[in-house]
């Protein structure tokens, strides 16, 4: 944590990227930090702001194709997110954002857009939209709890050797229909197709990001109502 008194959580381009309440990921991070007595604030970065490289953790949400292109242009113009990841700041990128963080993505209109190459992946339109509940088992070290969320994307993502999948899919499509993996991880950068918001549904993933941000392993919080919600969602996803 750069500033020892307050954890600074970047909500990156929530004005154009934030479908399905993905901005809630920043709220979950703040709340789980506050519950441990760690002071935390959300820093909103919009299309009017350069992207700072000094924050402790960053989140980016999903978007429709046009909004996604605006965000890509902004992140290329102001490469603060890239610099932050280079020094190991945790980054969570959801859906359109996993595509933006790759080398390029092709929109459903067939146009290829250069990405910001923080993840080793490319995305092309699939024959059919992947939509519905997604359930997956984590592969990333330090994560043991089943991941649950909701996916809605036309793009199908293929990883190169520089990124590893986040999880193995047991229900739904994930990165690309038929591949049975979801997400991508390179260093401290995690991308996934899980909406939900992902961190509301997957508190262990939230604590993984927070622990990286504060530089020490945070103990779990005992929140039985969240466990119950998770059980319901996972059961619904597997039906
Ligand atoms: N526009 C992208 C796609 O359809 C991402 C969609 C999203 O973020 N929900 O693949």
py3Dmol code that shows the C-alpha trace and the ligand (Angstrom):
import py3Dmol

protein = """\
ATOM      1  CA  UNK A   1       0.000   0.000   0.000  1.00  0.00           C
ATOM      2  CA  UNK A   2       1.557   3.268  -1.147  1.00  0.00           C
ATOM      3  CA  UNK A   3      -0.087   5.426   1.546  1.00  0.00           C
ATOM      4  CA  UNK A   4      -0.268   3.522   4.834  1.00  0.00           C
ATOM      5  CA  UNK A   5      -3.318   5.397   6.115  1.00  0.00           C
ATOM      6  CA  UNK A   6      -5.834   4.848   3.281  1.00  0.00           C
ATOM      7  CA  UNK A   7      -6.235   2.063   0.710  1.00  0.00           C
ATOM      8  CA  UNK A   8      -6.995   3.704  -2.640  1.00  0.00           C
ATOM      9  CA  UNK A   9      -9.232   1.695  -4.975  1.00  0.00           C
ATOM     10  CA  UNK A  10      -9.371   2.814  -8.622  1.00  0.00           C
ATOM     11  CA  UNK A  11     -12.725   2.444 -10.374  1.00  0.00           C
ATOM     12  CA  UNK A  12     -11.454   2.839 -13.919  1.00  0.00           C
ATOM     13  CA  UNK A  13     -13.782   4.369 -16.520  1.00  0.00           C
ATOM     14  CA  UNK A  14     -16.966   3.421 -14.686  1.00  0.00           C
ATOM     15  CA  UNK A  15     -18.636   6.126 -16.806  1.00  0.00           C
ATOM     16  CA  UNK A  16     -18.314   3.915 -19.904  1.00  0.00           C
ATOM     17  CA  UNK A  17     -17.503   0.451 -18.506  1.00  0.00           C
ATOM     18  CA  UNK A  18     -19.799  -0.905 -15.824  1.00  0.00           C
ATOM     19  CA  UNK A  19     -22.500  -3.207 -17.184  1.00  0.00           C
ATOM     20  CA  UNK A  20     -24.409  -5.347 -14.645  1.00  0.00           C
ATOM     21  CA  UNK A  21     -23.251  -3.203 -11.759  1.00  0.00           C
ATOM     22  CA  UNK A  22     -19.560  -4.096 -12.154  1.00  0.00           C
ATOM     23  CA  UNK A  23     -18.741  -0.837 -10.332  1.00  0.00           C
ATOM     24  CA  UNK A  24     -19.931  -2.784  -7.280  1.00  0.00           C
ATOM     25  CA  UNK A  25     -16.559  -4.583  -7.277  1.00  0.00           C
ATOM     26  CA  UNK A  26     -14.935  -1.398  -5.995  1.00  0.00           C
ATOM     27  CA  UNK A  27     -17.644  -1.088  -3.297  1.00  0.00           C
ATOM     28  CA  UNK A  28     -17.008  -4.663  -2.156  1.00  0.00           C
ATOM     29  CA  UNK A  29     -13.265  -4.038  -1.916  1.00  0.00           C
ATOM     30  CA  UNK A  30     -13.848  -0.887   0.124  1.00  0.00           C
ATOM     31  CA  UNK A  31     -16.371  -2.572   2.419  1.00  0.00           C
ATOM     32  CA  UNK A  32     -14.192  -5.631   3.079  1.00  0.00           C
ATOM     33  CA  UNK A  33     -11.233  -3.360   3.833  1.00  0.00           C
ATOM     34  CA  UNK A  34     -13.307  -1.204   6.237  1.00  0.00           C
ATOM     35  CA  UNK A  35     -14.598  -4.330   8.015  1.00  0.00           C
ATOM     36  CA  UNK A  36     -10.959  -5.103   8.894  1.00  0.00           C
ATOM     37  CA  UNK A  37     -10.293  -1.618  10.161  1.00  0.00           C
ATOM     38  CA  UNK A  38      -8.421  -0.606   6.990  1.00  0.00           C
ATOM     39  CA  UNK A  39      -9.440   2.840   5.847  1.00  0.00           C
ATOM     40  CA  UNK A  40     -10.308   2.776   2.141  1.00  0.00           C
ATOM     41  CA  UNK A  41     -11.601   5.106  -0.554  1.00  0.00           C
ATOM     42  CA  UNK A  42     -12.765   4.715  -4.135  1.00  0.00           C
ATOM     43  CA  UNK A  43     -11.079   6.931  -6.727  1.00  0.00           C
ATOM     44  CA  UNK A  44     -13.321   7.330  -9.781  1.00  0.00           C
ATOM     45  CA  UNK A  45     -11.369   7.738 -13.005  1.00  0.00           C
ATOM     46  CA  UNK A  46     -13.545   8.943 -15.899  1.00  0.00           C
ATOM     47  CA  UNK A  47     -12.910   9.780 -19.561  1.00  0.00           C
ATOM     48  CA  UNK A  48     -12.087  13.320 -18.322  1.00  0.00           C
ATOM     49  CA  UNK A  49      -9.186  12.125 -16.153  1.00  0.00           C
ATOM     50  CA  UNK A  50      -5.710  10.787 -16.869  1.00  0.00           C
ATOM     51  CA  UNK A  51      -5.255   7.323 -15.325  1.00  0.00           C
ATOM     52  CA  UNK A  52      -3.108   7.560 -12.170  1.00  0.00           C
ATOM     53  CA  UNK A  53      -0.421   4.908 -11.619  1.00  0.00           C
ATOM     54  CA  UNK A  54      -0.245   5.377  -7.846  1.00  0.00           C
ATOM     55  CA  UNK A  55      -3.405   3.600  -6.614  1.00  0.00           C
ATOM     56  CA  UNK A  56      -3.343   0.385  -4.573  1.00  0.00           C
ATOM     57  CA  UNK A  57      -5.831  -1.708  -6.573  1.00  0.00           C
ATOM     58  CA  UNK A  58      -7.810  -1.177  -9.794  1.00  0.00           C
ATOM     59  CA  UNK A  59     -11.133  -2.500 -11.124  1.00  0.00           C
ATOM     60  CA  UNK A  60     -12.627  -2.247 -14.630  1.00  0.00           C
ATOM     61  CA  UNK A  61     -16.085  -3.412 -15.726  1.00  0.00           C
ATOM     62  CA  UNK A  62     -17.847  -4.699 -18.823  1.00  0.00           C
ATOM     63  CA  UNK A  63     -19.224  -2.586 -21.672  1.00  0.00           C
ATOM     64  CA  UNK A  64     -20.935  -2.570 -25.023  1.00  0.00           C
ATOM     65  CA  UNK A  65     -18.682  -2.440 -28.078  1.00  0.00           C
ATOM     66  CA  UNK A  66     -18.732   1.350 -28.605  1.00  0.00           C
ATOM     67  CA  UNK A  67     -18.077   2.208 -24.946  1.00  0.00           C
ATOM     68  CA  UNK A  68     -15.342  -0.399 -24.905  1.00  0.00           C
ATOM     69  CA  UNK A  69     -13.585   1.371 -27.795  1.00  0.00           C
ATOM     70  CA  UNK A  70     -13.721   4.733 -26.008  1.00  0.00           C
ATOM     71  CA  UNK A  71     -12.167   3.111 -22.945  1.00  0.00           C
ATOM     72  CA  UNK A  72      -9.430   1.435 -24.991  1.00  0.00           C
ATOM     73  CA  UNK A  73      -8.426   4.725 -26.590  1.00  0.00           C
ATOM     74  CA  UNK A  74      -8.270   6.419 -23.194  1.00  0.00           C
ATOM     75  CA  UNK A  75      -6.148   3.673 -21.603  1.00  0.00           C
ATOM     76  CA  UNK A  76      -3.699   3.823 -24.510  1.00  0.00           C
ATOM     77  CA  UNK A  77      -3.471   7.600 -24.262  1.00  0.00           C
ATOM     78  CA  UNK A  78      -2.937   7.608 -20.464  1.00  0.00           C
ATOM     79  CA  UNK A  79      -0.945   4.436 -19.625  1.00  0.00           C
ATOM     80  CA  UNK A  80      -1.193   4.719 -15.801  1.00  0.00           C
ATOM     81  CA  UNK A  81      -2.848   1.311 -15.466  1.00  0.00           C
ATOM     82  CA  UNK A  82      -0.011  -0.343 -17.401  1.00  0.00           C
ATOM     83  CA  UNK A  83       2.600   1.323 -15.148  1.00  0.00           C
ATOM     84  CA  UNK A  84       0.711   0.324 -11.980  1.00  0.00           C
ATOM     85  CA  UNK A  85       0.564  -3.320 -13.098  1.00  0.00           C
ATOM     86  CA  UNK A  86       4.291  -3.263 -13.868  1.00  0.00           C
ATOM     87  CA  UNK A  87       4.986  -2.434 -10.216  1.00  0.00           C
ATOM     88  CA  UNK A  88       2.623  -5.264  -9.146  1.00  0.00           C
ATOM     89  CA  UNK A  89      -0.596  -3.399  -8.288  1.00  0.00           C
ATOM     90  CA  UNK A  90      -3.578  -5.784  -8.435  1.00  0.00           C
ATOM     91  CA  UNK A  91      -6.002  -5.202 -11.338  1.00  0.00           C
ATOM     92  CA  UNK A  92      -9.400  -6.846 -11.876  1.00  0.00           C
ATOM     93  CA  UNK A  93     -10.853  -6.622 -15.409  1.00  0.00           C
ATOM     94  CA  UNK A  94     -14.363  -7.872 -16.175  1.00  0.00           C
ATOM     95  CA  UNK A  95     -15.738  -8.983 -19.570  1.00  0.00           C
ATOM     96  CA  UNK A  96     -15.152  -6.138 -22.075  1.00  0.00           C
ATOM     97  CA  UNK A  97     -12.189  -5.129 -19.915  1.00  0.00           C
ATOM     98  CA  UNK A  98     -10.464  -8.525 -20.266  1.00  0.00           C
ATOM     99  CA  UNK A  99     -10.737  -7.946 -24.025  1.00  0.00           C
ATOM    100  CA  UNK A 100      -9.378  -4.387 -23.797  1.00  0.00           C
ATOM    101  CA  UNK A 101      -6.404  -5.596 -21.744  1.00  0.00           C
ATOM    102  CA  UNK A 102      -5.474  -8.090 -24.474  1.00  0.00           C
ATOM    103  CA  UNK A 103      -3.497  -7.467 -27.677  1.00  0.00           C
ATOM    104  CA  UNK A 104      -6.577  -6.881 -29.851  1.00  0.00           C
ATOM    105  CA  UNK A 105     -10.273  -7.641 -30.053  1.00  0.00           C
ATOM    106  CA  UNK A 106     -12.643  -7.798 -32.960  1.00  0.00           C
ATOM    107  CA  UNK A 107     -16.060  -6.191 -32.430  1.00  0.00           C
ATOM    108  CA  UNK A 108     -19.273  -7.945 -33.490  1.00  0.00           C
ATOM    109  CA  UNK A 109     -19.197  -5.632 -36.566  1.00  0.00           C
ATOM    110  CA  UNK A 110     -15.887  -7.295 -37.522  1.00  0.00           C
ATOM    111  CA  UNK A 111     -13.594  -4.334 -36.775  1.00  0.00           C
ATOM    112  CA  UNK A 112     -10.246  -5.108 -35.129  1.00  0.00           C
ATOM    113  CA  UNK A 113      -9.233  -2.787 -32.271  1.00  0.00           C
ATOM    114  CA  UNK A 114      -5.724  -2.712 -30.753  1.00  0.00           C
ATOM    115  CA  UNK A 115      -5.781  -3.384 -26.999  1.00  0.00           C
ATOM    116  CA  UNK A 116      -3.313  -2.415 -24.287  1.00  0.00           C
ATOM    117  CA  UNK A 117      -1.461  -5.781 -24.135  1.00  0.00           C
ATOM    118  CA  UNK A 118      -1.437  -6.244 -20.352  1.00  0.00           C
ATOM    119  CA  UNK A 119      -2.781  -9.778 -20.855  1.00  0.00           C
ATOM    120  CA  UNK A 120      -1.555 -12.236 -23.491  1.00  0.00           C
ATOM    121  CA  UNK A 121      -4.843 -12.831 -25.314  1.00  0.00           C
ATOM    122  CA  UNK A 122      -6.949 -11.940 -28.346  1.00  0.00           C
ATOM    123  CA  UNK A 123     -10.725 -11.903 -28.840  1.00  0.00           C
ATOM    124  CA  UNK A 124     -12.858 -12.584 -31.920  1.00  0.00           C
ATOM    125  CA  UNK A 125     -16.650 -12.807 -32.288  1.00  0.00           C
ATOM    126  CA  UNK A 126     -18.154 -16.244 -31.628  1.00  0.00           C
ATOM    127  CA  UNK A 127     -20.969 -17.715 -33.707  1.00  0.00           C
ATOM    128  CA  UNK A 128     -23.336 -17.345 -30.773  1.00  0.00           C
ATOM    129  CA  UNK A 129     -23.432 -15.077 -27.705  1.00  0.00           C
ATOM    130  CA  UNK A 130     -22.344 -16.703 -24.433  1.00  0.00           C
ATOM    131  CA  UNK A 131     -25.022 -15.763 -21.930  1.00  0.00           C
ATOM    132  CA  UNK A 132     -26.125 -17.205 -18.610  1.00  0.00           C
ATOM    133  CA  UNK A 133     -24.776 -18.388 -15.278  1.00  0.00           C
ATOM    134  CA  UNK A 134     -21.095 -19.331 -15.154  1.00  0.00           C
ATOM    135  CA  UNK A 135     -19.611 -21.677 -12.537  1.00  0.00           C
ATOM    136  CA  UNK A 136     -15.897 -22.476 -12.460  1.00  0.00           C
ATOM    137  CA  UNK A 137     -13.181 -23.984 -10.272  1.00  0.00           C
ATOM    138  CA  UNK A 138     -10.197 -21.694  -9.652  1.00  0.00           C
ATOM    139  CA  UNK A 139      -6.737 -22.616 -10.925  1.00  0.00           C
ATOM    140  CA  UNK A 140      -4.944 -19.575  -9.527  1.00  0.00           C
ATOM    141  CA  UNK A 141      -2.780 -20.253  -6.451  1.00  0.00           C
ATOM    142  CA  UNK A 142      -4.442 -19.036  -3.262  1.00  0.00           C
ATOM    143  CA  UNK A 143      -8.013 -19.489  -4.532  1.00  0.00           C
ATOM    144  CA  UNK A 144      -9.962 -22.587  -3.469  1.00  0.00           C
ATOM    145  CA  UNK A 145     -13.631 -21.524  -3.548  1.00  0.00           C
ATOM    146  CA  UNK A 146     -15.819 -22.219  -6.586  1.00  0.00           C
ATOM    147  CA  UNK A 147     -16.272 -19.073  -8.688  1.00  0.00           C
ATOM    148  CA  UNK A 148     -19.789 -17.989  -9.655  1.00  0.00           C
ATOM    149  CA  UNK A 149     -21.152 -15.205 -11.844  1.00  0.00           C
ATOM    150  CA  UNK A 150     -23.120 -14.250 -14.897  1.00  0.00           C
ATOM    151  CA  UNK A 151     -21.673 -13.970 -18.407  1.00  0.00           C
ATOM    152  CA  UNK A 152     -22.914 -12.108 -21.482  1.00  0.00           C
ATOM    153  CA  UNK A 153     -20.444 -11.667 -24.321  1.00  0.00           C
ATOM    154  CA  UNK A 154     -20.178 -12.231 -28.035  1.00  0.00           C
ATOM    155  CA  UNK A 155     -16.388 -12.172 -28.030  1.00  0.00           C
ATOM    156  CA  UNK A 156     -14.487 -15.456 -27.627  1.00  0.00           C
ATOM    157  CA  UNK A 157     -11.074 -15.078 -25.991  1.00  0.00           C
ATOM    158  CA  UNK A 158      -7.982 -17.185 -26.723  1.00  0.00           C
ATOM    159  CA  UNK A 159      -4.970 -17.021 -24.388  1.00  0.00           C
ATOM    160  CA  UNK A 160      -1.308 -17.013 -25.398  1.00  0.00           C
ATOM    161  CA  UNK A 161       1.465 -18.527 -23.248  1.00  0.00           C
ATOM    162  CA  UNK A 162       1.957 -15.286 -21.279  1.00  0.00           C
ATOM    163  CA  UNK A 163      -1.427 -15.594 -19.521  1.00  0.00           C
ATOM    164  CA  UNK A 164      -2.843 -18.524 -17.558  1.00  0.00           C
ATOM    165  CA  UNK A 165      -6.587 -19.141 -17.140  1.00  0.00           C
ATOM    166  CA  UNK A 166      -8.178 -18.091 -13.844  1.00  0.00           C
ATOM    167  CA  UNK A 167     -10.454 -21.136 -13.637  1.00  0.00           C
ATOM    168  CA  UNK A 168     -11.807 -24.305 -15.220  1.00  0.00           C
ATOM    169  CA  UNK A 169     -15.457 -23.947 -16.252  1.00  0.00           C
ATOM    170  CA  UNK A 170     -18.029 -26.448 -14.969  1.00  0.00           C
ATOM    171  CA  UNK A 171     -21.188 -24.642 -16.190  1.00  0.00           C
ATOM    172  CA  UNK A 172     -21.411 -21.951 -18.870  1.00  0.00           C
ATOM    173  CA  UNK A 173     -18.837 -20.961 -21.505  1.00  0.00           C
ATOM    174  CA  UNK A 174     -16.184 -18.656 -19.997  1.00  0.00           C
ATOM    175  CA  UNK A 175     -13.494 -17.377 -22.362  1.00  0.00           C
ATOM    176  CA  UNK A 176     -14.795 -19.156 -25.444  1.00  0.00           C
ATOM    177  CA  UNK A 177     -17.556 -21.716 -25.971  1.00  0.00           C
ATOM    178  CA  UNK A 178     -16.014 -25.203 -25.941  1.00  0.00           C
ATOM    179  CA  UNK A 179     -12.666 -24.234 -24.341  1.00  0.00           C
ATOM    180  CA  UNK A 180     -13.854 -24.817 -20.735  1.00  0.00           C
ATOM    181  CA  UNK A 181     -11.655 -22.132 -19.161  1.00  0.00           C
ATOM    182  CA  UNK A 182     -12.481 -18.689 -17.822  1.00  0.00           C
ATOM    183  CA  UNK A 183     -10.326 -15.671 -17.331  1.00  0.00           C
ATOM    184  CA  UNK A 184      -6.675 -14.798 -17.681  1.00  0.00           C
ATOM    185  CA  UNK A 185      -3.928 -14.029 -15.204  1.00  0.00           C
ATOM    186  CA  UNK A 186      -0.575 -12.359 -15.828  1.00  0.00           C
ATOM    187  CA  UNK A 187       1.294 -11.276 -12.704  1.00  0.00           C
ATOM    188  CA  UNK A 188      -1.051  -9.144 -10.604  1.00  0.00           C
ATOM    189  CA  UNK A 189      -3.597  -8.665 -13.428  1.00  0.00           C
ATOM    190  CA  UNK A 190      -6.736 -10.822 -13.400  1.00  0.00           C
ATOM    191  CA  UNK A 191      -9.367 -10.822 -16.149  1.00  0.00           C
ATOM    192  CA  UNK A 192     -12.631 -12.791 -16.109  1.00  0.00           C
ATOM    193  CA  UNK A 193     -16.035 -12.934 -17.795  1.00  0.00           C
ATOM    194  CA  UNK A 194     -17.775 -13.103 -14.387  1.00  0.00           C
ATOM    195  CA  UNK A 195     -20.317 -10.349 -13.723  1.00  0.00           C
ATOM    196  CA  UNK A 196     -22.317 -10.439 -10.528  1.00  0.00           C
ATOM    197  CA  UNK A 197     -20.605  -8.197  -9.477  1.00  0.00           C
ATOM    198  CA  UNK A 198     -17.855 -10.823  -9.350  1.00  0.00           C
ATOM    199  CA  UNK A 199     -16.498  -9.742  -5.959  1.00  0.00           C
ATOM    200  CA  UNK A 200     -19.949  -9.714  -4.319  1.00  0.00           C
ATOM    201  CA  UNK A 201     -20.401 -13.320  -5.372  1.00  0.00           C
ATOM    202  CA  UNK A 202     -16.786 -14.380  -4.777  1.00  0.00           C
ATOM    203  CA  UNK A 203     -15.442 -12.888  -1.542  1.00  0.00           C
ATOM    204  CA  UNK A 204     -12.292 -15.018  -1.632  1.00  0.00           C
ATOM    205  CA  UNK A 205     -11.329 -13.348  -4.922  1.00  0.00           C
ATOM    206  CA  UNK A 206     -11.972  -9.951  -3.314  1.00  0.00           C
ATOM    207  CA  UNK A 207      -9.708 -10.846  -0.395  1.00  0.00           C
ATOM    208  CA  UNK A 208      -7.020 -12.137  -2.774  1.00  0.00           C
ATOM    209  CA  UNK A 209      -6.904  -8.692  -4.439  1.00  0.00           C
ATOM    210  CA  UNK A 210      -7.040  -6.871  -1.105  1.00  0.00           C
ATOM    211  CA  UNK A 211      -4.260  -9.011   0.368  1.00  0.00           C
ATOM    212  CA  UNK A 212      -2.047  -8.198  -2.613  1.00  0.00           C
ATOM    213  CA  UNK A 213      -2.921  -4.516  -2.258  1.00  0.00           C
ATOM    214  CA  UNK A 214      -2.030  -4.319   1.441  1.00  0.00           C
ATOM    215  CA  UNK A 215       0.933  -6.710   1.123  1.00  0.00           C
ATOM    216  CA  UNK A 216      -0.198  -9.294   3.693  1.00  0.00           C
ATOM    217  CA  UNK A 217      -2.636 -12.212   3.747  1.00  0.00           C
ATOM    218  CA  UNK A 218      -5.959 -11.032   5.221  1.00  0.00           C
ATOM    219  CA  UNK A 219      -7.906 -13.556   7.320  1.00  0.00           C
ATOM    220  CA  UNK A 220     -11.393 -14.482   6.015  1.00  0.00           C
ATOM    221  CA  UNK A 221     -14.476 -12.647   7.320  1.00  0.00           C
ATOM    222  CA  UNK A 222     -17.290 -14.674   8.845  1.00  0.00           C
ATOM    223  CA  UNK A 223     -20.403 -13.601   6.873  1.00  0.00           C
ATOM    224  CA  UNK A 224     -22.917 -16.505   6.834  1.00  0.00           C
ATOM    225  CA  UNK A 225     -25.459 -14.619   4.699  1.00  0.00           C
ATOM    226  CA  UNK A 226     -22.897 -14.312   1.897  1.00  0.00           C
ATOM    227  CA  UNK A 227     -22.131 -18.032   2.154  1.00  0.00           C
ATOM    228  CA  UNK A 228     -25.849 -18.744   1.803  1.00  0.00           C
ATOM    229  CA  UNK A 229     -26.158 -16.478  -1.235  1.00  0.00           C
ATOM    230  CA  UNK A 230     -23.167 -18.215  -2.805  1.00  0.00           C
ATOM    231  CA  UNK A 231     -24.646 -21.673  -2.271  1.00  0.00           C
ATOM    232  CA  UNK A 232     -27.905 -20.570  -3.934  1.00  0.00           C
ATOM    233  CA  UNK A 233     -26.105 -19.018  -6.906  1.00  0.00           C
ATOM    234  CA  UNK A 234     -23.830 -21.992  -7.470  1.00  0.00           C
ATOM    235  CA  UNK A 235     -26.794 -24.392  -7.305  1.00  0.00           C
ATOM    236  CA  UNK A 236     -28.743 -22.202  -9.773  1.00  0.00           C
ATOM    237  CA  UNK A 237     -25.756 -22.068 -12.118  1.00  0.00           C
ATOM    238  CA  UNK A 238     -25.368 -25.843 -12.146  1.00  0.00           C
ATOM    239  CA  UNK A 239     -29.058 -26.495 -12.919  1.00  0.00           C
TER     240      UNK A 239
END
"""
ligand_1 = """\
10
LIG
N -18.839 -6.114 -25.972
C -18.179 -7.294 -25.477
C -18.747 -8.591 -26.062
O -19.915 -8.681 -26.388
C -18.218 -7.313 -23.969
C -19.603 -7.444 -23.400
C -19.672 -7.186 -21.904
O -18.780 -6.581 -21.313
N -20.758 -7.606 -21.272
O -17.990 -9.545 -26.186
"""
view = py3Dmol.view(width=600, height=400)
view.addModel(protein, "pdb")
view.setStyle({"model": 0}, {"cartoon": {"style": "trace"}})
view.addModel(ligand_1, "xyz")
view.setStyle({"model": 1}, {"stick": {}})
view.zoomTo()
view.show()
